[in-house]
Amino acid sequence: MAASHSGRSLGVITYLAQDRHSSYGRDSLGMLKRSVSSLFENYNRRAKDDVLFFHVGLNASVQQSVLPLCAGARARFLELEAHHFQTPPDAPPFERWKQRDRYSAGYRHMIRFYTLGIWEVVRAQGYEYVMRMDEDSILWSPIGYNMFEFMASRGIEYAYRLAAWE
């Protein structure tokens, strides 16, 4: 069972961190801290998987307010290159985007990053598996095994879990 790569986990837990949500204007930092707290309470305090907080220009004091919640794991902020959040050259003008009032440019960039861009970033960091968490993701109960080791030992390439009340 391959659990580490040069002393590092094969898997990484990722967040896209921001002060304020670009679409809703909500307190993203407060929500992020709640999510990270639940992650460590119910999983990562034991598993100690690496955590990467992707961001674009998030100041150091905000970063330092989150990292203490990750005690015992290798956690860090990684500033993404500008090309991940630039409008593709062949995209129609913003005014013509379908449902532009519902899906902001920031939301669309995030979707494109998590669909295409994330893979080059995590591969360059030496990871094989990714667990995406959002600022509003909460782990409600303990997970008693390492998810990345579980996937690696069974040859699983993709899995997801969604529980939502709408």
C-alpha positions as CSV (number, residue, x, y, z in Angstrom):
1,M,0.0,0.0,0.0
2,A,1.6,3.3,-1.1
3,A,0.9,5.8,1.6
4,S,3.8,8.3,1.0
5,H,6.0,9.6,-1.7
6,S,9.4,10.9,-0.5
7,G,7.9,11.4,3.0
8,R,4.8,13.1,1.5
9,S,1.3,11.9,1.2
10,L,0.2,10.7,-2.2
11,G,-2.9,12.6,-1.7
12,V,-3.7,16.2,-0.9
13,I,-6.8,17.9,0.4
14,T,-7.5,21.2,-1.4
15,Y,-9.5,24.3,-0.8
16,L,-9.8,27.5,-2.9
17,A,-9.4,30.2,-0.2
18,Q,-10.8,33.8,-0.4
19,D,-11.8,36.5,2.1
20,R,-15.2,37.1,0.6
21,H,-17.1,34.9,-1.8
22,S,-17.0,36.4,-5.3
23,S,-20.6,35.5,-6.2
24,Y,-22.4,35.8,-2.9
25,G,-20.3,38.3,-0.9
26,R,-20.5,36.0,2.2
27,D,-17.8,35.6,4.8
28,S,-15.7,33.0,3.1
29,L,-12.9,33.0,5.6
30,G,-15.2,32.2,8.5
31,M,-16.8,29.4,6.6
32,L,-13.3,28.1,5.6
33,K,-12.2,28.0,9.2
34,R,-15.4,26.0,10.1
35,S,-14.8,23.6,7.3
36,V,-11.1,23.1,8.2
37,S,-12.0,22.5,11.8
38,S,-14.5,19.8,10.9
39,L,-12.0,18.2,8.5
40,F,-9.4,17.9,11.3
41,E,-11.9,16.9,14.0
42,N,-13.3,14.1,11.9
43,Y,-10.5,13.0,9.7
44,N,-7.2,14.8,9.3
45,R,-6.0,15.0,12.9
46,R,-5.5,11.2,12.5
47,A,-4.8,10.9,8.8
48,K,-2.4,13.8,8.6
49,D,-2.8,14.3,4.9
50,D,-1.3,17.4,3.3
51,V,-3.6,20.4,2.8
52,L,-3.2,22.9,0.1
53,F,-5.1,26.2,0.2
54,F,-5.1,27.6,-3.4
55,H,-5.5,31.4,-3.6
56,V,-5.0,34.5,-5.7
57,G,-3.5,37.3,-3.7
58,L,-4.8,36.3,-0.2
59,N,-2.8,38.3,2.4
60,A,-0.4,36.7,4.8
61,S,-2.4,37.6,7.9
62,V,-5.4,35.8,6.6
63,Q,-3.3,32.8,5.7
64,Q,-1.8,32.7,9.2
65,S,-5.3,32.8,10.8
66,V,-6.1,29.4,9.1
67,L,-2.9,27.4,9.4
68,P,-3.0,26.8,13.2
69,L,-6.3,24.8,12.5
70,C,-4.1,22.3,10.6
71,A,-1.8,21.3,13.5
72,G,-0.1,18.0,12.8
73,A,-0.4,18.1,9.0
74,R,1.6,19.7,6.3
75,A,-0.6,22.6,5.3
76,R,0.3,25.6,3.2
77,F,-1.1,28.3,0.9
78,L,-0.2,28.2,-2.7
79,E,-0.8,31.2,-4.9
80,L,-2.2,30.2,-8.3
81,E,-0.7,31.6,-11.5
82,A,-2.8,34.3,-13.1
83,H,-3.7,32.2,-16.2
84,H,-5.9,30.0,-14.0
85,F,-8.3,32.9,-13.5
86,Q,-8.2,34.8,-16.8
87,T,-11.0,34.6,-19.3
88,P,-10.0,32.3,-22.2
89,P,-9.3,34.3,-25.4
90,D,-12.1,32.5,-27.3
91,A,-14.8,33.2,-24.6
92,P,-17.7,35.5,-25.6
93,P,-17.8,39.0,-24.0
94,F,-19.0,38.9,-20.4
95,E,-22.2,40.7,-21.3
96,R,-23.2,37.7,-23.5
97,W,-22.5,34.9,-21.0
98,K,-25.6,32.8,-20.5
99,Q,-26.9,33.1,-17.0
100,R,-24.3,35.8,-16.1
101,D,-26.4,37.0,-13.2
102,R,-26.4,33.6,-11.7
103,Y,-22.8,32.5,-12.3
104,S,-20.1,35.2,-11.7
105,A,-16.8,35.3,-13.6
106,G,-15.1,34.1,-10.4
107,Y,-17.4,31.1,-10.2
108,R,-16.8,30.2,-13.8
109,H,-13.0,30.5,-13.3
110,M,-13.3,28.2,-10.2
111,I,-15.1,25.6,-12.2
112,R,-12.6,25.8,-15.0
113,F,-9.7,25.5,-12.5
114,Y,-11.2,22.5,-10.8
115,T,-12.0,20.8,-14.1
116,L,-8.7,21.5,-16.0
117,G,-6.1,23.5,-14.1
118,I,-5.9,21.6,-10.8
119,W,-4.3,18.6,-12.3
120,E,-1.1,20.3,-13.5
121,V,-0.8,22.1,-10.2
122,V,-1.1,19.0,-7.9
123,R,1.0,16.9,-10.2
124,A,3.8,19.6,-10.1
125,Q,3.6,19.3,-6.3
126,G,4.0,15.5,-6.4
127,Y,0.5,14.4,-5.6
128,E,-1.5,11.6,-7.3
129,Y,-4.8,12.0,-5.5
130,V,-6.9,15.1,-4.7
131,M,-9.8,15.6,-2.3
132,R,-11.6,18.8,-3.0
133,M,-13.2,20.6,-0.2
134,D,-15.2,23.9,-0.4
135,E,-15.5,26.5,2.2
136,D,-19.0,25.2,3.0
137,S,-17.9,21.5,3.1
138,I,-18.4,20.0,6.5
139,L,-17.4,16.5,7.7
140,W,-20.1,15.6,10.1
141,S,-18.8,12.3,11.4
142,P,-15.4,10.5,11.9
143,I,-13.7,8.8,9.0
144,G,-11.6,6.0,10.5
145,Y,-9.3,5.2,7.5
146,N,-7.0,7.1,5.2
147,M,-9.0,7.8,2.1
148,F,-6.0,8.1,-0.2
149,E,-4.5,4.8,1.0
150,F,-8.0,3.2,0.6
151,M,-8.2,4.4,-3.0
152,A,-4.6,3.5,-3.9
153,S,-4.8,0.0,-2.5
154,R,-7.9,-0.7,-4.6
155,G,-6.9,1.0,-7.8
156,I,-9.7,3.6,-7.5
157,E,-9.1,6.7,-9.6
158,Y,-12.2,8.8,-8.8
159,A,-14.8,8.9,-6.1
160,Y,-17.2,11.5,-4.7
161,R,-19.6,12.0,-1.9
162,L,-22.3,14.6,-1.7
163,A,-24.8,15.1,1.0
164,A,-26.8,18.3,0.7
165,W,-30.1,19.7,1.8
166,E,-31.6,22.1,-0.7
